Amino acid sequence: METQDMFKKTLVAAAIGALSISAYAADVNVYGVIDYGMVYNHTKYEATDSDSIKEDSFTMDSGVNSATRFGLRGSEDLGNGLKVGFKLENGFSSDSGKLGEDRLFGREATVNVSGDFGTVYMGRLGTLVSDTGSVGFYGAMASAFGSGWSDNIAGHTKVMAAYTSRLDNVIAYVSPTFAGTTVYAQYAMGGDDGGDENKTNTDRYAALGAKWAGGPFEVGALVDWTNKSNAELKIGTTTLGSNDYTIEDAYTFNLAGSYDCGFAKTFLAVQYFKDASDAAGILGTTMDLVKISGFTDDDYDAVQRVFSFDGFGVHLSTQFDALGGTWKAGIGYMDGEANVNSTYAEVPSFEAKPDLKAYTASVGYEYALSKRTTLYTGMGYVQREVEFTETDSTSTKYEGKAYDFVAGLVHRF
């Protein structure tokens, strides 16, 4: 009996050892983040000569401070300085268990090859202008809040042109760091919505950026482009499909920097945008208020494509340690105008280009219970305004104000 027990123990130990050796050889890691937050939101919409709309909610949400995720990553050494790696990252709602983005690995699904030349990534990947995934470098440089906490504790993203945080069919390159400088390049072939990859009728995306770090300073710059000007991309096959449009490709030019003086780290980000699809979420907010007789949901989506936006945004933020934790605060402003790229009868003519503005202010606090578990709380405010002056000099102003108050916990593994 004793011999059998010893044999069983030896067999179990051997099995565990074999698994450990396999995992070590493959260099595979399991990791994740779970974030639960309580969110109180108050939103108020107003329009000229119309009743205001007020909405209040108190909810448990996932990913209020950090996106909830689960992932696998690993690499293999091929020798001669070459490595092959992979990353599969799933996003999900921790409050409900639902799959994020209706995908198994919606946050990232990539393979990469690295060597003295740098690293090349292929697959579904975060954009350079974001702070997500393996190559998203700009967002973390632009604000103490990164790409934002809740919807209205949002850092720089609520005063700048909208961007997609992740794309399919991407090729990206990250150079080796030389004299503190790293270069980034990215091209997305499109096809996210079932279109043909690498065709003019697909929303393709490209970006080029660089980051320099030296002592307490860090500076980054990035320009990106989105293909929109092809006729098949403009309005699809809805009611508006037979009309004349002059939509241009979208560009954003981004510059950010930070300085760490020892007791505080301060961030500044500026952006100029040209023919952007949205800016500070203003288009979506306005379309929620505007009602056009006979329009379907597809028509509303089409109408949004006939608007594009030019302007600039600026955001200033800081973070510092106090009261046992880390405080963050930021303010931002955006100013721009809308281009109305349609002659469709239901889209009004304007005496001047519609004017748009956005403001944001946020404050947050994080308290580390351990290296892996953090408590957080914060509040934020976002205001969006758009004013139209029609050819009869009639002026209509839409305004949205939103507040968030949040508290929650993040655990990393």
C-alpha positions in Angstrom: 0.0 0.0 0.0 2.8 2.3 0.9 4.5 1.5 -2.3 1.3 2.4 -4.3 0.9 5.7 -2.5 4.5 6.5 -3.2 4.1 5.7 -6.9 1.0 7.9 -7.1 2.8 10.8 -5.5 5.7 10.3 -7.9 3.4 10.2 -10.9 1.6 13.4 -9.8 4.9 15.2 -9.3 6.2 14.0 -12.7 3.0 15.2 -14.4 3.3 18.6 -12.7 6.9 18.8 -13.6 6.2 18.0 -17.3 3.5 20.7 -17.4 5.9 23.2 -15.9 8.6 22.3 -18.4 6.2 22.7 -21.3 4.9 26.0 -20.1 8.5 27.2 -19.6 9.6 26.1 -23.0 6.6 27.8 -24.7 7.0 30.9 -22.4 3.2 31.3 -22.1 1.7 33.6 -19.5 -1.9 34.0 -18.4 -2.9 37.5 -17.2 -5.9 39.7 -16.7 -7.6 42.6 -15.1 -11.0 42.7 -13.3 -12.6 46.0 -12.6 -15.9 46.6 -10.8 -17.1 50.2 -10.4 -20.2 51.9 -9.1 -21.2 54.9 -11.4 -23.7 57.7 -10.8 -24.4 59.6 -14.0 -26.4 62.8 -14.6 -26.9 64.0 -18.2 -28.8 67.0 -19.5 -29.6 67.8 -23.1 -30.9 71.2 -24.2 -31.8 72.7 -27.6 -33.1 76.2 -28.6 -36.8 76.5 -28.2 -37.1 72.9 -27.0 -37.6 71.2 -23.6 -34.5 69.9 -21.9 -34.0 66.2 -21.4 -32.6 64.9 -18.1 -31.3 61.4 -17.4 -30.0 60.0 -14.1 -28.6 56.5 -13.5 -26.8 54.6 -10.8 -25.2 51.4 -12.0 -22.5 48.7 -11.5 -20.2 48.8 -14.5 -17.2 46.9 -15.7 -14.0 48.5 -16.7 -14.6 51.9 -15.2 -11.0 52.6 -14.3 -9.3 49.8 -16.4 -10.8 47.6 -19.1 -11.7 44.1 -17.8 -9.8 41.5 -19.7 -8.3 38.1 -19.8 -5.3 37.1 -22.0 -2.6 34.7 -23.1 0.8 35.8 -24.3 4.0 34.0 -25.1 7.1 33.8 -27.2 9.7 31.4 -28.7 13.3 32.1 -29.2 14.3 31.1 -32.7 18.0 31.8 -32.2 20.2 34.3 -34.0 18.4 37.1 -32.2 15.0 36.3 -33.6 11.9 35.7 -31.5 8.3 34.9 -32.4 5.5 35.9 -30.0 1.8 36.0 -29.8 -0.9 37.8 -27.7 -4.6 36.8 -27.5 -6.6 39.2 -25.3 -10.3 38.9 -24.5 -12.5 41.7 -23.2 -15.5 41.0 -21.1 -18.0 42.6 -18.7 -17.1 41.6 -15.2 -20.5 42.7 -13.9 -22.4 40.3 -16.3 -19.8 37.9 -17.7 -20.8 39.0 -21.3 -18.2 38.7 -24.1 -16.8 42.0 -25.2 -17.3 43.3 -28.8 -18.9 39.9 -29.6 -15.5 38.4 -30.2 -13.4 35.8 -28.4 -10.3 38.0 -28.7 -11.7 41.4 -29.4 -9.0 43.4 -27.6 -6.0 41.9 -29.5 -5.2 38.8 -31.6 -1.6 39.1 -32.9 1.6 37.4 -33.8 4.9 39.3 -33.8 8.4 38.8 -35.0 11.2 40.7 -33.3 15.0 41.1 -33.7 17.6 43.7 -34.1 15.5 45.4 -36.7 12.6 46.0 -34.3 9.2 44.2 -34.0 6.6 43.6 -36.6 3.0 42.8 -35.5 0.1 41.3 -37.5 -3.5 40.8 -36.7 -6.2 42.6 -34.7 -4.4 45.4 -32.8 -4.9 48.7 -30.9 -4.2 51.9 -32.8 -1.0 53.9 -32.2 -3.0 56.9 -31.1 -4.7 54.9 -28.3 -3.1 53.4 -25.1 -4.3 49.9 -25.8 -2.6 46.7 -26.8 1.0 46.1 -27.9 1.6 49.3 -29.9 -0.8 51.9 -28.6 1.7 54.4 -27.2 0.2 57.9 -27.6 -2.8 57.7 -25.2 -0.7 57.0 -22.1 1.6 60.0 -23.0 -1.3 62.4 -23.6 -3.1 62.4 -20.2 -2.8 61.3 -16.6 -6.0 59.4 -17.2 -4.7 57.7 -20.4 -7.6 57.2 -22.8 -10.0 57.7 -19.9 -11.8 56.1 -17.0 -15.6 56.2 -17.3 -17.5 58.0 -20.1 -17.1 61.4 -18.5 -13.8 61.0 -16.6 -12.3 60.8 -20.0 -8.9 62.6 -20.2 -8.0 64.1 -23.6 -10.4 61.9 -25.6 -13.5 64.0 -24.9 -11.9 67.2 -26.4 -10.3 65.7 -29.5 -11.4 64.0 -32.7 -12.8 60.5 -32.4 -10.6 57.6 -33.2 -11.0 53.8 -33.3 -9.1 52.1 -30.5 -8.7 48.7 -32.3 -8.7 47.5 -35.9 -8.7 44.3 -37.9 -6.1 43.2 -40.4 -3.3 45.4 -39.1 0.4 45.4 -39.8 2.5 47.5 -37.4 6.1 48.1 -36.8 8.0 49.3 -33.7 11.7 50.3 -34.1 14.5 49.6 -31.7 15.0 52.6 -29.3 18.0 54.7 -30.4 19.1 57.8 -28.4 15.8 57.6 -26.5 13.7 57.7 -29.7 11.3 54.9 -30.8 9.4 55.1 -34.2 6.0 53.5 -34.8 4.1 52.7 -38.0 0.8 51.1 -38.6 -1.5 50.2 -41.5 -4.9 48.6 -41.3 -6.3 47.0 -44.5 -9.9 47.5 -43.4 -12.6 44.8 -43.7 -13.8 45.3 -40.1 -17.4 45.5 -41.3 -17.2 42.8 -43.9 -15.7 44.9 -46.7 -12.9 43.9 -49.0 -9.5 44.3 -47.5 -7.1 46.7 -49.1 -9.7 48.1 -51.5 -10.7 51.8 -51.9 -14.2 51.0 -50.8 -13.0 50.0 -47.3 -12.3 52.2 -44.3 -8.5 51.8 -44.2 -6.3 53.4 -41.6 -2.6 54.4 -41.4 -0.5 56.1 -38.7 3.1 57.2 -38.2 4.5 58.3 -34.9 7.5 58.7 -32.7 8.3 58.9 -29.0 11.4 60.4 -27.3 12.3 60.0 -23.6 15.1 61.6 -21.8 15.4 62.2 -18.1 12.2 63.7 -16.7 10.9 64.6 -20.2 8.9 62.5 -22.7 7.6 63.8 -26.0 5.5 62.1 -28.7 4.1 63.0 -32.1 1.7 61.2 -34.4 -0.2 61.7 -37.6 -3.0 59.3 -38.7 -5.2 59.0 -41.8 -8.6 57.3 -42.4 -9.8 56.5 -45.9 -13.4 58.0 -46.3 -13.5 59.7 -49.6 -14.6 56.7 -51.8 -18.2 57.0 -52.9 -19.2 53.6 -51.6 -17.9 54.6 -48.1 -19.8 57.9 -47.9 -23.4 56.9 -47.4 -23.9 53.3 -48.5 -27.2 52.3 -50.0 -29.7 54.2 -47.9 -32.1 57.0 -48.9 -29.2 59.4 -49.3 -27.3 57.2 -51.7 -28.1 59.0 -54.9 -26.9 62.5 -53.8 -23.8 64.4 -54.4 -21.1 64.3 -51.6 -17.6 65.7 -51.3 -16.4 63.9 -48.2 -12.6 64.0 -47.8 -10.2 61.6 -46.1 -9.7 62.3 -42.4 -6.4 63.3 -40.8 -5.4 64.1 -37.2 -2.1 65.6 -36.1 -1.2 64.9 -32.5 1.6 66.2 -30.2 1.9 65.3 -26.5 4.5 65.6 -23.8 5.1 65.1 -20.1 7.5 66.4 -17.4 8.2 64.6 -14.1 9.5 67.2 -11.6 9.7 64.6 -8.8 6.6 65.4 -6.7 4.2 65.6 -9.8 4.1 64.6 -13.4 2.3 67.0 -15.8 0.9 66.1 -19.2 0.0 68.3 -22.2 -1.6 67.1 -25.4 -2.8 69.1 -28.5 -4.5 67.9 -31.6 -5.4 69.4 -35.0 -8.0 67.5 -36.9 -9.2 67.8 -40.5 -12.4 66.1 -41.9 -12.7 63.9 -38.8 -15.8 61.7 -38.6 -16.6 63.0 -35.1 -15.1 65.4 -32.6 -15.6 65.0 -28.8 -18.7 62.9 -29.4 -20.6 65.9 -30.6 -22.1 64.3 -33.6 -23.6 61.4 -31.7 -25.0 63.7 -29.0 -26.6 66.0 -31.6 -28.2 63.1 -33.6 -29.8 61.9 -30.4 -31.7 65.2 -30.3 -32.5 65.8 -34.0 -35.5 64.0 -35.5 -36.1 64.0 -39.2 -39.5 62.8 -40.5 -39.4 59.4 -42.3 -35.8 58.6 -41.4 -34.8 55.1 -40.4 -31.8 54.2 -38.2 -29.8 53.5 -41.4 -30.6 56.9 -42.6 -29.4 58.5 -39.4 -26.1 56.6 -39.7 -25.8 57.8 -43.3 -26.5 61.4 -42.3 -23.7 61.2 -39.8 -21.3 60.3 -42.6 -22.1 63.5 -44.5 -20.7 65.6 -41.7 -17.0 66.0 -41.1 -15.1 68.2 -38.6 -12.1 70.6 -38.6 -10.6 72.1 -35.4 -8.3 71.6 -32.5 -8.2 70.3 -29.0 -6.0 70.8 -26.0 -5.8 68.9 -22.7 -3.7 69.6 -19.6 -3.4 67.1 -16.7 -1.2 66.2 -13.7 -0.8 63.4 -11.2 0.9 63.4 -7.8 1.2 61.2 -4.7 -0.7 62.4 -1.5 -2.7 60.8 1.3 -1.2 57.4 0.6 -2.4 57.2 -3.0 -2.1 58.9 -6.4 -4.3 61.9 -7.4 -5.1 62.8 -11.0 -6.7 66.0 -12.4 -7.2 67.3 -15.9 -9.0 70.0 -17.9 -9.6 70.3 -21.6 -11.1 72.4 -24.4 -12.0 71.8 -28.1 -13.0 74.3 -30.8 -14.0 73.4 -34.3 -16.5 73.6 -37.1 -18.6 71.1 -39.1 -18.4 70.6 -42.8 -21.8 69.7 -44.3 -20.9 67.6 -47.4 -24.4 67.0 -48.8 -27.0 68.6 -51.0 -29.8 66.3 -49.8 -33.0 68.3 -49.2 -33.5 67.1 -45.7 -30.0 68.3 -44.7 -30.4 72.0 -44.0 -28.2 74.7 -45.7 -26.3 76.9 -43.4 -25.3 80.5 -43.4 -22.0 79.6 -41.9 -20.3 76.3 -40.9 -21.8 74.9 -37.7 -19.7 75.8 -34.7 -18.8 73.3 -32.1 -17.1 73.4 -28.7 -16.3 70.9 -25.9 -15.1 71.2 -22.3 -14.0 68.6 -19.8 -12.7 68.5 -16.2 -11.8 65.4 -14.2 -10.3 64.5 -10.9 -9.5 61.0 -9.7 -7.8 59.1 -6.8 -6.2 55.7 -6.7 -5.2 53.8 -3.5 -3.1 50.7 -3.8 -4.1 47.9 -1.4 -1.3 45.8 -2.8 0.8 45.5 -5.9 -2.2 43.9 -7.7 -5.3 45.5 -6.1 -6.3 49.1 -6.3 -9.2 51.2 -5.0 -10.3 54.2 -7.0 -12.8 57.0 -7.0 -13.3 60.1 -9.2 -15.6 62.5 -10.8 -15.8 64.1 -14.2 -17.7 66.7 -16.3 -18.1 66.9 -20.1 -19.9 69.7 -21.9 -20.6 69.7 -25.7 -22.1 72.5 -27.7 -23.0 72.8 -31.4 -24.6 75.9 -33.0 -26.2 76.0 -36.4 -27.1 79.2 -38.3 -29.4 78.5 -41.2 -29.7 80.6 -44.4 -32.7 82.5 -42.9 -30.4 83.5 -40.0 -32.3 81.2 -37.6 -29.9 79.9 -35.0 -30.2 76.6 -33.2 -27.9 75.6 -30.3 -27.6 72.0 -29.0 -25.9 71.5 -25.6 -25.2 68.4 -23.6 -23.8 68.3 -20.1 -22.8 65.1 -18.3 -21.4 64.3 -14.9 -19.9 61.0 -13.6 -19.2 60.1 -10.0 -17.4 56.7 -9.6 -15.9 54.4 -7.1 -14.5 50.9 -7.5 -11.8 48.3 -7.3 -9.3 46.9 -9.8 -7.5 43.5 -9.4 -4.7 42.4 -11.7 -3.4 38.9 -12.1 
